[in-house]
Amino acid sequence: MRELRITKIENRIYLFPVPVMKDRKYLIFCSSTEEAERIIDEVRLNKVTHPDLISEDFIFLTLHTDKQTKIFVRKS
């Protein structure tokens, strides 16, 4: 599985997979850096299904402004 990393875009915090694959780009919107770190830990410990796989743990929110990158949010 690809590694998840934290990034900040327009003052919003997201996770993104590394390496980036052009045809499988996505972001996971996080409300805080702490939430992003918690998701990374939960994925690493298999408490949450990796977002690269079809997962019920993340739901589609919208498309990024590039119209190609899907943005997901963690299901509460």
PDB file of N, CA, C and O in Angstrom, chain B, residues numbered from 101:
ATOM      1  N   MET B 101       0.832  -1.182   0.000  1.00  0.00           N
ATOM      2  CA  MET B 101       0.000   0.000   0.000  1.00  0.00           C
ATOM      3  C   MET B 101       0.879   1.248   0.000  1.00  0.00           C
ATOM      4  O   MET B 101       2.005   1.252   0.498  1.00  0.00           O
ATOM      5  N   ARG B 102       0.325   2.286  -0.571  1.00  0.00           N
ATOM      6  CA  ARG B 102       1.067   3.545  -0.622  1.00  0.00           C
ATOM      7  C   ARG B 102       1.030   4.250   0.738  1.00  0.00           C
ATOM      8  O   ARG B 102       0.074   4.122   1.504  1.00  0.00           O
ATOM      9  N   GLU B 103       2.085   4.982   1.004  1.00  0.00           N
ATOM     10  CA  GLU B 103       2.182   5.753   2.239  1.00  0.00           C
ATOM     11  C   GLU B 103       1.274   6.976   2.160  1.00  0.00           C
ATOM     12  O   GLU B 103       1.139   7.578   1.095  1.00  0.00           O
ATOM     13  N   LEU B 104       0.652   7.349   3.275  1.00  0.00           N
ATOM     14  CA  LEU B 104      -0.157   8.558   3.338  1.00  0.00           C
ATOM     15  C   LEU B 104       0.661   9.676   3.968  1.00  0.00           C
ATOM     16  O   LEU B 104       1.330   9.472   4.981  1.00  0.00           O
ATOM     17  N   ARG B 105       0.604  10.857   3.363  1.00  0.00           N
ATOM     18  CA  ARG B 105       1.314  12.024   3.885  1.00  0.00           C
ATOM     19  C   ARG B 105       0.356  13.185   4.042  1.00  0.00           C
ATOM     20  O   ARG B 105      -0.688  13.241   3.393  1.00  0.00           O
ATOM     21  N   ILE B 106       0.724  14.109   4.912  1.00  0.00           N
ATOM     22  CA  ILE B 106      -0.095  15.282   5.206  1.00  0.00           C
ATOM     23  C   ILE B 106       0.345  16.450   4.335  1.00  0.00           C
ATOM     24  O   ILE B 106       1.539  16.674   4.133  1.00  0.00           O
ATOM     25  N   THR B 107      -0.639  17.194   3.820  1.00  0.00           N
ATOM     26  CA  THR B 107      -0.355  18.418   3.077  1.00  0.00           C
ATOM     27  C   THR B 107      -1.393  19.471   3.451  1.00  0.00           C
ATOM     28  O   THR B 107      -2.466  19.150   3.962  1.00  0.00           O
ATOM     29  N   LYS B 108      -1.065  20.707   3.194  1.00  0.00           N
ATOM     30  CA  LYS B 108      -1.979  21.812   3.462  1.00  0.00           C
ATOM     31  C   LYS B 108      -2.205  22.547   2.144  1.00  0.00           C
ATOM     32  O   LYS B 108      -1.253  23.007   1.514  1.00  0.00           O
ATOM     33  N   ILE B 109      -3.463  22.657   1.731  1.00  0.00           N
ATOM     34  CA  ILE B 109      -3.831  23.351   0.501  1.00  0.00           C
ATOM     35  C   ILE B 109      -4.872  24.391   0.864  1.00  0.00           C
ATOM     36  O   ILE B 109      -5.947  24.057   1.362  1.00  0.00           O
ATOM     37  N   GLU B 110      -4.550  25.663   0.612  1.00  0.00           N
ATOM     38  CA  GLU B 110      -5.469  26.772   0.916  1.00  0.00           C
ATOM     39  C   GLU B 110      -5.980  26.687   2.359  1.00  0.00           C
ATOM     40  O   GLU B 110      -7.180  26.802   2.611  1.00  0.00           O
ATOM     41  N   ASN B 111      -5.061  26.485   3.293  1.00  0.00           N
ATOM     42  CA  ASN B 111      -5.353  26.409   4.729  1.00  0.00           C
ATOM     43  C   ASN B 111      -6.263  25.248   5.128  1.00  0.00           C
ATOM     44  O   ASN B 111      -6.876  25.277   6.195  1.00  0.00           O
ATOM     45  N   ARG B 112      -6.350  24.234   4.276  1.00  0.00           N
ATOM     46  CA  ARG B 112      -7.090  23.018   4.612  1.00  0.00           C
ATOM     47  C   ARG B 112      -6.096  21.868   4.657  1.00  0.00           C
ATOM     48  O   ARG B 112      -5.126  21.840   3.899  1.00  0.00           O
ATOM     49  N   ILE B 113      -6.347  20.923   5.551  1.00  0.00           N
ATOM     50  CA  ILE B 113      -5.428  19.809   5.754  1.00  0.00           C
ATOM     51  C   ILE B 113      -5.961  18.567   5.047  1.00  0.00           C
ATOM     52  O   ILE B 113      -7.132  18.208   5.177  1.00  0.00           O
ATOM     53  N   TYR B 114      -5.067  17.920   4.295  1.00  0.00           N
ATOM     54  CA  TYR B 114      -5.420  16.727   3.540  1.00  0.00           C
ATOM     55  C   TYR B 114      -4.348  15.663   3.712  1.00  0.00           C
ATOM     56  O   TYR B 114      -3.200  15.955   4.046  1.00  0.00           O
ATOM     57  N   LEU B 115      -4.752  14.427   3.476  1.00  0.00           N
ATOM     58  CA  LEU B 115      -3.812  13.320   3.316  1.00  0.00           C
ATOM     59  C   LEU B 115      -3.770  12.997   1.829  1.00  0.00           C
ATOM     60  O   LEU B 115      -4.772  13.123   1.125  1.00  0.00           O
ATOM     61  N   PHE B 116      -2.599  12.579   1.360  1.00  0.00           N
ATOM     62  CA  PHE B 116      -2.476  12.140  -0.027  1.00  0.00           C
ATOM     63  C   PHE B 116      -1.538  10.942  -0.078  1.00  0.00           C
ATOM     64  O   PHE B 116      -0.630  10.824   0.744  1.00  0.00           O
ATOM     65  N   PRO B 117      -1.759  10.045  -1.055  1.00  0.00           N
ATOM     66  CA  PRO B 117      -0.928   8.846  -1.159  1.00  0.00           C
ATOM     67  C   PRO B 117       0.361   9.112  -1.919  1.00  0.00           C
ATOM     68  O   PRO B 117       0.382   9.876  -2.885  1.00  0.00           O
ATOM     69  N   VAL B 118       1.441   8.470  -1.469  1.00  0.00           N
ATOM     70  CA  VAL B 118       2.748   8.577  -2.126  1.00  0.00           C
ATOM     71  C   VAL B 118       3.214   7.156  -2.450  1.00  0.00           C
ATOM     72  O   VAL B 118       3.151   6.296  -1.572  1.00  0.00           O
ATOM     73  N   PRO B 119       3.672   6.875  -3.656  1.00  0.00           N
ATOM     74  CA  PRO B 119       3.815   7.809  -4.768  1.00  0.00           C
ATOM     75  C   PRO B 119       2.461   8.150  -5.383  1.00  0.00           C
ATOM     76  O   PRO B 119       1.520   7.359  -5.319  1.00  0.00           O
ATOM     77  N   VAL B 120       2.378   9.336  -5.978  1.00  0.00           N
ATOM     78  CA  VAL B 120       1.149   9.779  -6.633  1.00  0.00           C
ATOM     79  C   VAL B 120       1.051   9.076  -7.979  1.00  0.00           C
ATOM     80  O   VAL B 120       2.003   9.062  -8.759  1.00  0.00           O
ATOM     81  N   MET B 121      -0.109   8.496  -8.237  1.00  0.00           N
ATOM     82  CA  MET B 121      -0.363   7.840  -9.527  1.00  0.00           C
ATOM     83  C   MET B 121      -1.408   8.672 -10.258  1.00  0.00           C
ATOM     84  O   MET B 121      -2.484   8.942  -9.725  1.00  0.00           O
ATOM     85  N   LYS B 122      -1.087   9.069 -11.467  1.00  0.00           N
ATOM     86  CA  LYS B 122      -1.943   9.983 -12.215  1.00  0.00           C
ATOM     87  C   LYS B 122      -3.395   9.516 -12.294  1.00  0.00           C
ATOM     88  O   LYS B 122      -4.311  10.324 -12.138  1.00  0.00           O
ATOM     89  N   ASP B 123      -3.612   8.245 -12.531  1.00  0.00           N
ATOM     90  CA  ASP B 123      -4.975   7.740 -12.695  1.00  0.00           C
ATOM     91  C   ASP B 123      -5.644   7.334 -11.375  1.00  0.00           C
ATOM     92  O   ASP B 123      -6.795   6.897 -11.378  1.00  0.00           O
ATOM     93  N   ARG B 124      -4.934   7.474 -10.250  1.00  0.00           N
ATOM     94  CA  ARG B 124      -5.504   7.107  -8.940  1.00  0.00           C
ATOM     95  C   ARG B 124      -5.213   8.176  -7.895  1.00  0.00           C
ATOM     96  O   ARG B 124      -4.817   7.873  -6.770  1.00  0.00           O
ATOM     97  N   LYS B 125      -5.416   9.435  -8.286  1.00  0.00           N
ATOM     98  CA  LYS B 125      -5.154  10.539  -7.355  1.00  0.00           C
ATOM     99  C   LYS B 125      -6.373  10.774  -6.467  1.00  0.00           C
ATOM    100  O   LYS B 125      -7.511  10.748  -6.934  1.00  0.00           O
ATOM    101  N   TYR B 126      -6.119  11.002  -5.195  1.00  0.00           N
ATOM    102  CA  TYR B 126      -7.188  11.378  -4.275  1.00  0.00           C
ATOM    103  C   TYR B 126      -6.598  12.126  -3.092  1.00  0.00           C
ATOM    104  O   TYR B 126      -5.397  12.067  -2.827  1.00  0.00           O
ATOM    105  N   LEU B 127      -7.467  12.825  -2.397  1.00  0.00           N
ATOM    106  CA  LEU B 127      -7.116  13.508  -1.153  1.00  0.00           C
ATOM    107  C   LEU B 127      -8.131  13.094  -0.105  1.00  0.00           C
ATOM    108  O   LEU B 127      -9.272  12.760  -0.426  1.00  0.00           O
ATOM    109  N   ILE B 128      -7.708  13.118   1.148  1.00  0.00           N
ATOM    110  CA  ILE B 128      -8.633  12.888   2.255  1.00  0.00           C
ATOM    111  C   ILE B 128      -8.652  14.162   3.084  1.00  0.00           C
ATOM    112  O   ILE B 128      -7.632  14.552   3.654  1.00  0.00           O
ATOM    113  N   PHE B 129      -9.799  14.807   3.152  1.00  0.00           N
ATOM    114  CA  PHE B 129      -9.937  16.035   3.918  1.00  0.00           C
ATOM    115  C   PHE B 129      -9.931  15.707   5.413  1.00  0.00           C
ATOM    116  O   PHE B 129     -10.624  14.793   5.858  1.00  0.00           O
ATOM    117  N   CYS B 130      -9.144  16.460   6.179  1.00  0.00           N
ATOM    118  CA  CYS B 130      -9.052  16.276   7.632  1.00  0.00           C
ATOM    119  C   CYS B 130      -9.338  17.612   8.315  1.00  0.00           C
ATOM    120  O   CYS B 130      -8.961  18.668   7.809  1.00  0.00           O
ATOM    121  N   SER B 131      -9.997  17.559   9.450  1.00  0.00           N
ATOM    122  CA  SER B 131     -10.339  18.789  10.165  1.00  0.00           C
ATOM    123  C   SER B 131      -9.146  19.378  10.911  1.00  0.00           C
ATOM    124  O   SER B 131      -9.158  20.553  11.279  1.00  0.00           O
ATOM    125  N   SER B 132      -8.108  18.556  11.135  1.00  0.00           N
ATOM    126  CA  SER B 132      -6.921  19.027  11.857  1.00  0.00           C
ATOM    127  C   SER B 132      -5.733  18.120  11.546  1.00  0.00           C
ATOM    128  O   SER B 132      -5.891  17.023  11.010  1.00  0.00           O
ATOM    129  N   THR B 133      -4.557  18.597  11.889  1.00  0.00           N
ATOM    130  CA  THR B 133      -3.349  17.780  11.734  1.00  0.00           C
ATOM    131  C   THR B 133      -3.442  16.543  12.622  1.00  0.00           C
ATOM    132  O   THR B 133      -2.995  15.461  12.243  1.00  0.00           O
ATOM    133  N   GLU B 134      -4.026  16.713  13.807  1.00  0.00           N
ATOM    134  CA  GLU B 134      -4.177  15.586  14.740  1.00  0.00           C
ATOM    135  C   GLU B 134      -5.059  14.499  14.129  1.00  0.00           C
ATOM    136  O   GLU B 134      -4.751  13.313  14.245  1.00  0.00           O
ATOM    137  N   GLU B 135      -6.153  14.899  13.480  1.00  0.00           N
ATOM    138  CA  GLU B 135      -7.016  13.910  12.835  1.00  0.00           C
ATOM    139  C   GLU B 135      -6.255  13.194  11.715  1.00  0.00           C
ATOM    140  O   GLU B 135      -6.370  11.977  11.569  1.00  0.00           O
ATOM    141  N   ALA B 136      -5.485  13.937  10.932  1.00  0.00           N
ATOM    142  CA  ALA B 136      -4.694  13.344   9.843  1.00  0.00           C
ATOM    143  C   ALA B 136      -3.712  12.315  10.401  1.00  0.00           C
ATOM    144  O   ALA B 136      -3.592  11.214   9.863  1.00  0.00           O
ATOM    145  N   GLU B 137      -3.019  12.667  11.466  1.00  0.00           N
ATOM    146  CA  GLU B 137      -2.060  11.741  12.087  1.00  0.00           C
ATOM    147  C   GLU B 137      -2.763  10.507  12.642  1.00  0.00           C
ATOM    148  O   GLU B 137      -2.235   9.397  12.564  1.00  0.00           O
ATOM    149  N   ARG B 138      -3.955  10.703  13.200  1.00  0.00           N
ATOM    150  CA  ARG B 138      -4.733   9.584  13.748  1.00  0.00           C
ATOM    151  C   ARG B 138      -5.145   8.622  12.620  1.00  0.00           C
ATOM    152  O   ARG B 138      -5.068   7.405  12.785  1.00  0.00           O
ATOM    153  N   ILE B 139      -5.583   9.172  11.476  1.00  0.00           N
ATOM    154  CA  ILE B 139      -5.963   8.332  10.340  1.00  0.00           C
ATOM    155  C   ILE B 139      -4.754   7.547   9.832  1.00  0.00           C
ATOM    156  O   ILE B 139      -4.864   6.355   9.542  1.00  0.00           O
ATOM    157  N   ILE B 140      -3.607   8.207   9.724  1.00  0.00           N
ATOM    158  CA  ILE B 140      -2.383   7.519   9.281  1.00  0.00           C
ATOM    159  C   ILE B 140      -2.077   6.349  10.211  1.00  0.00           C
ATOM    160  O   ILE B 140      -1.773   5.248   9.751  1.00  0.00           O
ATOM    161  N   ASP B 141      -2.158   6.591  11.526  1.00  0.00           N
ATOM    162  CA  ASP B 141      -1.891   5.523  12.503  1.00  0.00           C
ATOM    163  C   ASP B 141      -2.908   4.391  12.384  1.00  0.00           C
ATOM    164  O   ASP B 141      -2.536   3.219  12.431  1.00  0.00           O
ATOM    165  N   GLU B 142      -4.184   4.729  12.229  1.00  0.00           N
ATOM    166  CA  GLU B 142      -5.228   3.705  12.135  1.00  0.00           C
ATOM    167  C   GLU B 142      -5.069   2.860  10.868  1.00  0.00           C
ATOM    168  O   GLU B 142      -5.304   1.651  10.893  1.00  0.00           O
ATOM    169  N   VAL B 143      -4.678   3.485   9.777  1.00  0.00           N
ATOM    170  CA  VAL B 143      -4.432   2.737   8.537  1.00  0.00           C
ATOM    171  C   VAL B 143      -3.232   1.811   8.724  1.00  0.00           C
ATOM    172  O   VAL B 143      -3.263   0.648   8.322  1.00  0.00           O
ATOM    173  N   ARG B 144      -2.173   2.342   9.340  1.00  0.00           N
ATOM    174  CA  ARG B 144      -0.967   1.543   9.581  1.00  0.00           C
ATOM    175  C   ARG B 144      -1.265   0.322  10.449  1.00  0.00           C
ATOM    176  O   ARG B 144      -0.701  -0.751  10.234  1.00  0.00           O
ATOM    177  N   LEU B 145      -2.152   0.490  11.429  1.00  0.00           N
ATOM    178  CA  LEU B 145      -2.491  -0.591  12.354  1.00  0.00           C
ATOM    179  C   LEU B 145      -3.662  -1.453  11.866  1.00  0.00           C
ATOM    180  O   LEU B 145      -4.137  -2.332  12.585  1.00  0.00           O
ATOM    181  N   ASN B 146      -4.123  -1.187  10.628  1.00  0.00           N
ATOM    182  CA  ASN B 146      -5.245  -1.913  10.019  1.00  0.00           C
ATOM    183  C   ASN B 146      -6.554  -1.772  10.790  1.00  0.00           C
ATOM    184  O   ASN B 146      -7.416  -2.647  10.708  1.00  0.00           O
ATOM    185  N   LYS B 147      -6.712  -0.684  11.534  1.00  0.00           N
ATOM    186  CA  LYS B 147      -7.989  -0.413  12.203  1.00  0.00           C
ATOM    187  C   LYS B 147      -8.977   0.205  11.218  1.00  0.00           C
ATOM    188  O   LYS B 147     -10.191   0.153  11.414  1.00  0.00           O
ATOM    189  N   VAL B 148      -8.430   0.788  10.161  1.00  0.00           N
ATOM    190  CA  VAL B 148      -9.213   1.404   9.095  1.00  0.00           C
ATOM    191  C   VAL B 148      -8.674   0.860   7.783  1.00  0.00           C
ATOM    192  O   VAL B 148      -7.461   0.725   7.622  1.00  0.00           O
ATOM    193  N   THR B 149      -9.551   0.547   6.851  1.00  0.00           N
ATOM    194  CA  THR B 149      -9.129   0.050   5.547  1.00  0.00           C
ATOM    195  C   THR B 149      -8.376   1.138   4.791  1.00  0.00           C
ATOM    196  O   THR B 149      -8.791   2.297   4.782  1.00  0.00           O
ATOM    197  N   HIS B 150      -7.276   0.765   4.162  1.00  0.00           N
ATOM    198  CA  HIS B 150      -6.481   1.732   3.407  1.00  0.00           C
ATOM    199  C   HIS B 150      -7.345   2.347   2.308  1.00  0.00           C
ATOM    200  O   HIS B 150      -8.061   1.627   1.612  1.00  0.00           O
ATOM    201  N   PRO B 151      -7.286   3.669   2.144  1.00  0.00           N
ATOM    202  CA  PRO B 151      -8.123   4.316   1.133  1.00  0.00           C
ATOM    203  C   PRO B 151      -7.814   3.899  -0.304  1.00  0.00           C
ATOM    204  O   PRO B 151      -8.628   4.158  -1.191  1.00  0.00           O
ATOM    205  N   ASP B 152      -6.671   3.262  -0.568  1.00  0.00           N
ATOM    206  CA  ASP B 152      -6.388   2.745  -1.908  1.00  0.00           C
ATOM    207  C   ASP B 152      -7.354   1.611  -2.267  1.00  0.00           C
ATOM    208  O   ASP B 152      -7.606   1.347  -3.443  1.00  0.00           O
ATOM    209  N   LEU B 153      -7.880   0.960  -1.262  1.00  0.00           N
ATOM    210  CA  LEU B 153      -8.817  -0.140  -1.468  1.00  0.00           C
ATOM    211  C   LEU B 153     -10.240   0.404  -1.389  1.00  0.00           C
ATOM    212  O   LEU B 153     -10.466   1.495  -0.865  1.00  0.00           O
ATOM    213  N   ILE B 154     -11.184  -0.351  -1.905  1.00  0.00           N
ATOM    214  CA  ILE B 154     -12.578   0.066  -1.752  1.00  0.00           C
ATOM    215  C   ILE B 154     -12.894  -0.031  -0.266  1.00  0.00           C
ATOM    216  O   ILE B 154     -12.773  -1.098   0.336  1.00  0.00           O
ATOM    217  N   SER B 155     -13.296   1.083   0.314  1.00  0.00           N
ATOM    218  CA  SER B 155     -13.432   1.150   1.763  1.00  0.00           C
ATOM    219  C   SER B 155     -14.724   1.838   2.167  1.00  0.00           C
ATOM    220  O   SER B 155     -15.127   2.838   1.572  1.00  0.00           O
ATOM    221  N   GLU B 156     -15.360   1.292   3.179  1.00  0.00           N
ATOM    222  CA  GLU B 156     -16.541   1.938   3.739  1.00  0.00           C
ATOM    223  C   GLU B 156     -16.143   2.969   4.793  1.00  0.00           C
ATOM    224  O   GLU B 156     -17.005   3.645   5.355  1.00  0.00           O
ATOM    225  N   ASP B 157     -14.839   3.094   5.065  1.00  0.00           N
ATOM    226  CA  ASP B 157     -14.365   4.029   6.085  1.00  0.00           C
ATOM    227  C   ASP B 157     -14.262   5.463   5.559  1.00  0.00           C
ATOM    228  O   ASP B 157     -14.171   6.405   6.346  1.00  0.00           O
ATOM    229  N   PHE B 158     -14.277   5.633   4.244  1.00  0.00           N
ATOM    230  CA  PHE B 158     -14.148   6.962   3.644  1.00  0.00           C
ATOM    231  C   PHE B 158     -15.265   7.155   2.629  1.00  0.00           C
ATOM    232  O   PHE B 158     -15.599   6.237   1.879  1.00  0.00           O
ATOM    233  N   ILE B 159     -15.840   8.356   2.609  1.00  0.00           N
ATOM    234  CA  ILE B 159     -16.907   8.626   1.651  1.00  0.00           C
ATOM    235  C   ILE B 159     -16.508   9.779   0.736  1.00  0.00           C
ATOM    236  O   ILE B 159     -15.811  10.708   1.144  1.00  0.00           O
ATOM    237  N   PHE B 160     -16.965   9.696  -0.504  1.00  0.00           N
ATOM    238  CA  PHE B 160     -16.655  10.706  -1.507  1.00  0.00           C
ATOM    239  C   PHE B 160     -17.319  12.022  -1.119  1.00  0.00           C
ATOM    240  O   PHE B 160     -18.499  12.054  -0.770  1.00  0.00           O
ATOM    241  N   LEU B 161     -16.553  13.103  -1.183  1.00  0.00           N
ATOM    242  CA  LEU B 161     -17.060  14.429  -0.826  1.00  0.00           C
ATOM    243  C   LEU B 161     -17.281  15.273  -2.077  1.00  0.00           C
ATOM    244  O   LEU B 161     -18.383  15.773  -2.305  1.00  0.00           O
ATOM    245  N   THR B 162     -16.235  15.432  -2.886  1.00  0.00           N
ATOM    246  CA  THR B 162     -16.309  16.280  -4.076  1.00  0.00           C
ATOM    247  C   THR B 162     -15.069  16.049  -4.928  1.00  0.00           C
ATOM    248  O   THR B 162     -14.210  15.237  -4.584  1.00  0.00           O
ATOM    249  N   LEU B 163     -14.985  16.766  -6.038  1.00  0.00           N
ATOM    250  CA  LEU B 163     -13.771  16.765  -6.849  1.00  0.00           C
ATOM    251  C   LEU B 163     -12.954  18.005  -6.530  1.00  0.00           C
ATOM    252  O   LEU B 163     -13.505  19.069  -6.250  1.00  0.00           O
ATOM    253  N   HIS B 164     -11.650  17.861  -6.575  1.00  0.00           N
ATOM    254  CA  HIS B 164     -10.736  18.990  -6.409  1.00  0.00           C
ATOM    255  C   HIS B 164     -10.924  19.925  -7.605  1.00  0.00           C
ATOM    256  O   HIS B 164     -11.535  19.542  -8.602  1.00  0.00           O
ATOM    257  N   THR B 165     -10.407  21.135  -7.509  1.00  0.00           N
ATOM    258  CA  THR B 165     -10.559  22.106  -8.598  1.00  0.00           C
ATOM    259  C   THR B 165      -9.938  21.634  -9.912  1.00  0.00           C
ATOM    260  O   THR B 165     -10.280  22.158 -10.971  1.00  0.00           O
ATOM    261  N   ASP B 166      -9.029  20.651  -9.866  1.00  0.00           N
ATOM    262  CA  ASP B 166      -8.447  20.122 -11.109  1.00  0.00           C
ATOM    263  C   ASP B 166      -9.415  19.200 -11.843  1.00  0.00           C
ATOM    264  O   ASP B 166      -9.124  18.752 -12.953  1.00  0.00           O
ATOM    265  N   LYS B 167     -10.560  18.913 -11.234  1.00  0.00           N
ATOM    266  CA  LYS B 167     -11.624  18.070 -11.804  1.00  0.00           C
ATOM    267  C   LYS B 167     -11.215  16.611 -12.022  1.00  0.00           C
ATOM    268  O   LYS B 167     -11.930  15.866 -12.692  1.00  0.00           O
ATOM    269  N   GLN B 168     -10.079  16.198 -11.465  1.00  0.00           N
ATOM    270  CA  GLN B 168      -9.621  14.821 -11.608  1.00  0.00           C
ATOM    271  C   GLN B 168      -9.402  14.148 -10.259  1.00  0.00           C
ATOM    272  O   GLN B 168      -9.621  12.946 -10.112  1.00  0.00           O
ATOM    273  N   THR B 169      -8.974  14.924  -9.289  1.00  0.00           N
ATOM    274  CA  THR B 169      -8.639  14.372  -7.991  1.00  0.00           C
ATOM    275  C   THR B 169      -9.884  14.299  -7.114  1.00  0.00           C
ATOM    276  O   THR B 169     -10.536  15.313  -6.862  1.00  0.00           O
ATOM    277  N   LYS B 170     -10.207  13.098  -6.654  1.00  0.00           N
ATOM    278  CA  LYS B 170     -11.360  12.927  -5.775  1.00  0.00           C
ATOM    279  C   LYS B 170     -10.971  13.301  -4.358  1.00  0.00           C
ATOM    280  O   LYS B 170      -9.854  13.028  -3.918  1.00  0.00           O
ATOM    281  N   ILE B 171     -11.896  13.925  -3.647  1.00  0.00           N
ATOM    282  CA  ILE B 171     -11.684  14.260  -2.240  1.00  0.00           C
ATOM    283  C   ILE B 171     -12.653  13.440  -1.410  1.00  0.00           C
ATOM    284  O   ILE B 171     -13.861  13.433  -1.650  1.00  0.00           O
ATOM    285  N   PHE B 172     -12.089  12.747  -0.421  1.00  0.00           N
ATOM    286  CA  PHE B 172     -12.870  11.925   0.488  1.00  0.00           C
ATOM    287  C   PHE B 172     -12.813  12.504   1.893  1.00  0.00           C
ATOM    288  O   PHE B 172     -11.959  13.335   2.203  1.00  0.00           O
ATOM    289  N   VAL B 173     -13.726  12.059   2.731  1.00  0.00           N
ATOM    290  CA  VAL B 173     -13.717  12.436   4.138  1.00  0.00           C
ATOM    291  C   VAL B 173     -13.918  11.142   4.933  1.00  0.00           C
ATOM    292  O   VAL B 173     -14.571  10.205   4.473  1.00  0.00           O
ATOM    293  N   ARG B 174     -13.350  11.118   6.117  1.00  0.00           N
ATOM    294  CA  ARG B 174     -13.494   9.932   6.992  1.00  0.00           C
ATOM    295  C   ARG B 174     -14.923   9.844   7.472  1.00  0.00           C
ATOM    296  O   ARG B 174     -15.488  10.828   7.950  1.00  0.00           O
ATOM    297  N   LYS B 175     -15.501   8.686   7.347  1.00  0.00           N
ATOM    298  CA  LYS B 175     -16.860   8.445   7.815  1.00  0.00           C
ATOM    299  C   LYS B 175     -16.871   8.485   9.331  1.00  0.00           C
ATOM    300  O   LYS B 175     -16.025   7.869   9.980  1.00  0.00           O
ATOM    301  N   SER B 176     -17.832   9.213   9.900  1.00  0.00           N
ATOM    302  CA  SER B 176     -17.861   9.303  11.367  1.00  0.00           C
ATOM    303  C   SER B 176     -18.557   8.147  12.011  1.00  0.00           C
ATOM    304  O   SER B 176     -18.657   8.091  13.237  1.00  0.00           O
TER     305      SER B 176
END
